[in-house]
Structures are given as C-alpha cells and as structure tokens.
Amino acid sequence: MTVLHYQGLVEIGELIASRQVSAVEVTRHQLERCQNLASLNAFITLLAERALAQAVAADRDIAAGLRRSVLHGVPVALKDLYDLTGTPTTAGMPVRHEAIAAANATVTQRLLDAGAVILGKTCMTEGAYAEHRAPFGTPVNPWNPDRWCGASSSGSAVGVAAGLFFAGLATETGGSIRIPSAMNGVTGFKPSWGRVSRAGVYQLAASLDHAGPIARSVTDAAAVLSIIAGRDSADPTSSHRPVENYLSEAGVSLKGIRIGIDMAFSHAGTDPEHVSAMLAAADTLRDLGADLIDVTLPNSEQIIWDWFDVCAVQNALVNGPVIDKQPGALGPALTELVARGRALKGADYQVVINRANAFRGDLEALFASLDLVLSPAMAFSPPLNEAMEALSDDMISGIHRFTCPFTMSGHPVLSMPGGVHSDGMPINIQLIGPLFGEAALARAGMAFQKATQWHRRRPLS
C-alpha cells in the first residue's frame, strides 16, 4: 500500500470512513511529517491542537454513522489569506502578523462543514504578489532546493508535493494556482471566476482573484472543488450556476471530445521538452478517444503585460491605505505595484479593460466548436532561485504566457503533471475550458491520469 502521507485524498477519506484508520491517526502522522519536514517552510501557522480536536470530532461523527463528505477527517491546509476564526490572516504580510480573523471565509467554512481537518495556514508571497518576506520566508521546492518553488501559493503546492497534507487551498490572480503546481509537479485546478466564493479571502486584485485547490491528482482536486464551489450571498460576484459533482465525471469516455492545440502559441519561446510533453499528452488524449484539432487562439501577447496594470489599479484600493497609514510597512514589490496603480490614468486603464474583454469574448467564441484547449503549463523548467532575483522580460513572459491570459479572461484551467525534464524537474501540461466548463476539465484530467503515471511521482520518501 502507498505510504499513508501519499495516499490520495479520496482514498484516505474512504479508509477513514470505513474505520480502517482513524482521522486522529492520520492527523498525528501528518503533523509529525510536517514537523520533520519543517525545513520546507510550507507553513506560516501550524495548528496542531486545533487539528487534533477536529480529527477527534470527525472520528466521533463517523463512528455514529454521520459521514459528512469525502473530506471528512482528511487533513488539508489553507493558504494564509483565507480567514480562519481566531488565527491571523497574514496574507504573507509582516504588517498583518496580528490580523486575527473574527469569522471564517466562506471556503473555510465549507471545508469545516464537510468535516475536513485543517492542519494550518501555508506560506505565501507578500499580499499574494511577487516576493516572500521575512519572518515568513520562502518555501523550498522538494524536488530540488535550488529551484524556484513558484508564486504566491507556494506553501500549498510544496506541502502537497511533499505529502504534508492531502490538498491545499490556494488562490490565483495571475497564475498562483498553476505556477506553483507546475514547479512542484502537482495538480492545480483554477475554476472559472465566480465559481468559488472570495468572501473572507484577502485580495490581490478583485476581478482577477480565483480561489481553488491544489492536490496530487485531478480526482482529489475535483473532490475539493465540488465542496467549495457555489453561490455565496457574502460574495455578490459568485455565480448562481448550480455546482456539478465533478467526481461523477470519472470514467466518462472522452470519445468525440474536441481538444484544440495552437502550435504557435505553445511553441513560441517554450522549452522543447515542455512542447514534447504536451504533444505526448495529446497522443494520450487521442488514444482515449478525443479529437485533436489545430486552432488559433486569440492573440494574448499584450494581455500578459496588461495584467500588471489591472492588478496594480485594483491592488491600490487594497494596499494603498496600508501604505498611507504605515509608510514602509510593505516590501518593494507590493509598494511599487500600488504606486503603479495610483499613477495609471483612467482612460489608459479602460483601454486595457477593453482589450481584456475582447480577448475573453474571442476565446469564449472559440469554444463554440471546441470542448477544451491543450497547452504547456509553463514555458520552461523551474528556474534557479538566483535567477528569480533579477527577472528579465523574457523570464516574466515565460512565467505568465500560459497563465495570465486565462486569469484575465476568467476561464477555468487544469494544470497537471505530464512529464519529466532532462534536469529531473517535473513538467506540467494544462487544459483550458470554456467558462464554467469545470466538469469537462475534470473528465479529461481524470482520464489522462488514469492512463498515465506522471502524477504518482514523488520528490521525497
């Protein structure tokens, strides 16, 4: 049997439900692993006593025949911008180290209502933007400590990859579910904008922020998404569309599903090994019955750079008051972002918004004759840490090319392991769906992972 900490989330949930192992046993095992691998710096706050109390309650309920969900008794973690009552929501910001949450974020509450055990709050970049700040530090990529761990949801991805917890709640504004998932060789599921409530989640940029799961498999990510998705009166931007049971897509045939590939989009500036992994994934999907179609995506070259303007203007509303009240309280990257947002003229901002709306409309129109689009998840292997200290335009473009366009458009995207680079680092591929097309993504992703083993590779014993 797979070692306990690398069991699938759904699998461990079934073992707990059948009382082959208790939630307390699993939680103790995971807490011990978290302590033994503390050098990975996955956590800002580890909540051992609270987690064990939740596990005790889960075992009591399950023994009484009251299983709440597939997550009941399963240890998970929250990126530290989700409010959890009685604990700080630091958002990776030293200035917020005492920002105790008075209530749970909607997503947090849905996890608790489902019986999940919350091990703690994971490490992230300051304000979910560009840099990790002391005293919280930087998570360590478990595949290679010299390589970049990814963007703001780094602690959630590192913890999932290293077997510290069975799923990590993350957020994405420009790529922070999918980038760290790719850097750490795990599965990230960015839902459509509005599919998951943002109430009680510290903002980076309101119209770009997406809440979603990181897990080791599509099955596990789909299980979490089924629980956290749905309308929330506390978030008026959340969708009224009914939530599908994404796990019910397991085993559904891909025969006739139309998957587009834009070779020019996928090739431009992309490491050949990442392109090869995408093409191998295309062959697998074709063998599973999908029809692979050559397509041309709407041009997204400017969208990559437009993202910074949208993010800056919207973040100035969030963190501008912090700077006004406490000059010097934020790091250089976030301070510069606020200054950029405050300096941008309204007319120039509207040009950017118009361009984003046109891209969204053109992309959604493409799905009239397609079900999904396949592309690389990243343009290159995880860079060395020192390379990330002086980012060139080529590096920024390579990081954002396959992510920012789809946060700007709000389309759902699934990033999952699809190969191994010659440098030993994982390679992810991604599937892009139509707005609120999460079910089709789950179906294709689960079929792909049933036919492949890439998602079963582990960086540590």
N, C-alpha and C positions, 0 to 999 in steps of 0.2 A: 504494500500500500504506500502511496505517496506520503512523505513525512507530513505531520499534522499541519505545519505552517504553510505548506504549499498545496494543500487541498484546495479545490475550488470553493468559492463562496456557497454556491448552491449545494455542492456535495457536503460541505461541513454542516450546513443547515439541516440537511437530511439526517446526518449522523446524530446531531443534537436532538432533532425531533424524534428519532427512533430510540433515543437514550442509549446509543452505543458509546457515546461520550457526552459528558455534561458541558454546559456552557461555562461553568466555573473552571473545569479542567482546561478547556480551550483558551479561556481568557488568561488564566495563570501562565499557560505555555507561551502565549503571545506576549504577555508583559515581560516574562523572563527573556524572551528573544529581543524585545525592544531594549531592555537594559543591557543585554550582552552586545548588541549592535548599536549602542548609543553613539558611537563614533561616526555613524552615518548621518547624524544630526537631522533626522527626519521630523522630530517633534520640537515644537516650542513649549507645549504643555502636555505632560503625560498624566492621565487621570486614573491612576491605578485603583485607589479605593472606590471611587465612583463606578468604574468599570466592573469591578468585582461585585458591587452591590447590584448592578444591573444584571449581571450574569446569574446571581443567586435568584433574583426575581424571575428571570427567564426560565430557569430550571423548575421553579415552583409552578409557574403557569403551565409549562409543557407537561409536567407530571399530572396536572389537573385536567389535561386534555384541551388546554386553551392555547394552541399554537396560533400566533398572530400572522405570520408570513414566512417566506423562505429565509428571511433575515433574522428570525427570532433566535436570539442567543449568539449571533455571529459578531465577532469584533471587527469594527470599522473605524475610520478616523475622519476628522473634519479638517479641511484647510482652515487656517486660523483667520478667516474672515466671515465664517458662519457663526452667528450668535449662539451661544450655549449658556443657559442661565447660570449665573454665579461664577463664571470664568471670564477672564479677559478675552476680548476680541482684539488682538493686537494688529491684525492685518499686516504683520511683519514690520510694523512701525514702532520704533522705540518710544515715541511720544505717546503711544496708546497702551503701554505696558500695564496700566491700571484701569483700562476701559472695561469694567465688569459689565457683562450683559445682564439686563434686567428681565429678558424674555428670550425664548428660543426663536431662531429663524424658522420659517415655515418648513424648510427642508429638514432641519434638525429635528423638529417636532414629528415630522412624518417618519423619520428613521426610528425615533424613540417609540412612536405608536406601533411601528412594525416589530418592535422588540429587539432592535439592534443594540449591541453593546458598543459604546463609544469609548475607545481607548484614549483619545486625546486630540489635541489640535496640532496640525502639521506645519512645519516650517515653510516660509514663502518669502518672496521678494517684498520689499517695502511698498505697501499700498497696491500690491499685485502688479507693479510695473517692472522696473529693469534691474534693480540691484538688491542683493541681500545685505542687511545691515546688522552690525553688532548691537546688542549682545546675542542676537538670534543666530547669526552665522549662516553658512551655506551648506545645504545637504550635499552628500557625497554620492557620486554615481557608483552603484555597487558592482558594475561591470569593470570599471577602471577609475580609480580615484583621481586620475589626472585629466579625465574628460568631463566636459560640461554636463551638469545634471538636468539642465533645462530651465524653463522660465518659471513663472510665479508659482505654479502648483507643484514645484519640485519636490517638496517633502512628501506629498501624497503619492507621487509616482515612485520615488525612491523606496518608500515604505511598502508599497505593493510589490515592487520588483524583488525586494529583499525578504519578503514573507513576514513582515511585521504585522500586517493586517490584511483582511480579505478584500477590501475595497477602500478607496479613499475618495472623499468628496472633494471636488476641485471646482475651479471656475476658469472661464476663458474669455478674454476680451480681444486678444489678437492672435492667440494660439496656445494659451497656457493650460489647456487640457491635452492637446495633441502634441505639442513640442516636447514636454517632459515625458509623455508616454513613448514617443519615438526615441528619445535619448536613453530611456531606461528599459526599452523593449517590452512594454506592457500595452494594454488596450485602453484607449480613451474614447469616450462617446460624448461628442458635443451635440446636444439636441438643438432643435430649432429655437430661435429666440422667442421667448414667451412660453415655451413648452414646460419650463420649470420655474417656479416662483423665485424671485430675487429678494423677497421681503426678509429683512434681518441679515442681509449679506452686505458687507462693506463694499462700496462701489469703487470701480476704477473709471468706467465710462458707461452710463446707464443704458444707452441704446445699443451698446456692443457687448455688455456682460452676459455671459451664458453660464448657468450652473449645471454641472453634470458629473458623472462618475468616471473614475479610473479603476480598472480591475485587471486581473490576469487573463481574462477571457471575455469574449463577446457575451457569452451566456451570463456571466456574473455581472457585467456592466448592464445588460438588458434587465436583469432582475432588479438591480438598484433603481434604474431609470423608471421602471414600471411603478415603483413605490413613491418616488419623489416627484414625479411629473403630475401636472394637472392644475386646474384653475385654483386661484387663491385670491380671496377678496382683499387680502392685505397687499396684493400686488396687482393694480389695475391693468398692467401690461401683460399679465399672464393670460394664456389662451383659454377660451371656452371649449375648445375641441375636446371630445372625450379621449381618455387615455387608453391606448390599446395594451393588451397583455403581450409584451414583446417576447416573452419566453414561449408563447404559443407558436412563434414563427420557427422554432426548432424543428428540423426535419422536413420543412416545406420545400418542395422542389424548386430549383432555380430554372427549370425548363422554360424557355421563352423570355426570361427576364432580360431586358435590354440594358447593356452597360457600355457607356461611351468612353473612349480614350482619345484625348487630344495629345498627339505625339509631340507637337511643337511646344505646347505648354509643359509637358512632362520632361522634355529633353533640355530645354534652354537653361544652361548653367548648372545642370544636375549631374552629380557623380554618376558615371556609367554603371556602377554596381547597384545604385538605387534604381536606375531605369531598368536594369536587368531583373531586379527583384519584382518590380511592377509588372513586367512582361511575363515573368513566370507565374505571378498571381493571376494574370489574365488567362493564361493557359489552364490553370486550375479551375477558374470560374467557368471557362468554356467547357471543360470536361464535365463540369457539374450541370451543364445544360444551358448556361447563359449565352446570349448572343452578344458578341463584342463588336462594337460599331465605331468607326472613325468619326470623330466630331471635332468641331472648332468651338472652344469656349469663348465667351465674351472676353475682350482684352482686359486684363487686370493689372497691367504694369503700373499704371498710375495709382490704382487702388491701394497698392502696398504702401505708398507714401502718403496718400490721402488719409490713411488710417491714423497717422500721427496727429494730424490736425483735428480730426473728430475726437480722438482720445483726449487731446490736450484741452480743447474747449470744455468738454464735459467734466474732465477731472478738475479744472479750475473751480468749478462750482463746489466740488467735494473738498479739495485740499487747499484752495485759496484761503478760506477762513482760518485754517490751521496755521498757515504761514503768517497771516496778518496778526494772529494772536500770539504766536511764538516764533518770531523770525529765527531761522537757523535750525528749527526743530526737524525738518525733513532733509533727506540726503540730496546730493546734487542732481540726480536723475529726476526725481519727483519734483524738485524745486524748479528745474528747467522746464519740465512738462507744464507746470502751472503757468510759468511765465510765457511760454509759447501760446497757451490757450488764451491768456488775457490779452496778448498782443494781436491776435488774429482778428481782422476786420469781419464784420457780419456778412458783407457781400462775398468776401472770399470764402468764408465758411459755407455759404449757401451754394456756391459753385461746387464745392466738394460733396455736399449732401446730394445735389442734383446728379452728380456723376455716380455716386453710390447707388442711388435709386434706379438709375438707368441700368447699371450692372445687375442689380437684383432682378429687375424685370426681364432683362435679356436672358439671364441664367435660368429663371423660372420658366420662361417660354421654351427653352431647350428641352425641358423635362416633359413637354407635350409629346415628344417622340422617343423619350428615354425614361428608364427607371432609375438608373444610378450612373455615376461617373467614377472611374478609377484613375488614381494618380499616385505618384510618390507622396509620402507624408512629409519628407524633408529633402532638401537638395544635396545634403552631404552627411557624413558620419559625425557623431558628436565631436565638436572641436575641443582642442586642448584648453584647459582653464585659462592659461595665459593669453590665448588668442581672443578670449572674450573680453579682455580688459581694454582692448583698443579696437572697437568694431569698425570695419570698413563698410562702405555702401554695399559691396558685393556680399559681405557676410550678412548684413541686415536683410538684403534681398533674398538670400538663400534661406534664411530662417523664416521669413514671412511669406515667401511666394505661394506656398501651398496652404497657408493658414489664414492670413488677414483677409483675403478676398471673401472668404466664407463666414467670417465673423461680421464683416461689413454688410453682407447680404442676408445674414441670419439663417442660412441653410444648415441642415444637420450634416455632420460628418463623423465617420467612424475611422479611427486610426488603430491599426493592429499589426503585430509582428508579421513580417513576410520574408525574412531572410537574415543572413549574417554577412557582414562586410569582411573583407580580407584582413582588416585590422582587428577583427574579433568582436566588434561592436554590433549591436542589433540594428536591423533595418526594418522600418515600418512602411507599410503601404496604407492608402486611405481610400475610402468610398464616400462619395458626396451624394446626398439625396435631395429630392425636391422638398420644399417647405412642408414640414410635418410628415416627412417620409421616413420616420424612425423605424417603422415596422419592416420596411423593405431592407433597410440597412442591417437590422438585426438578423433577418432571414439570410441575407447573403453572407454576413460576417460569421454566423454560426455554421453555415455550410462550409465556408472556406476553412474554418478552424477544425471542423470535423475531418476534413480531407488533408490537413497539414499538421505539422508538429511545432511550428516556429514559436507559438505562444507557450509551449511547455519547456522551453529552455530556461535555466535558472542561473543567476550570477554567483550565488552562494549556496553552500550546503544547508 
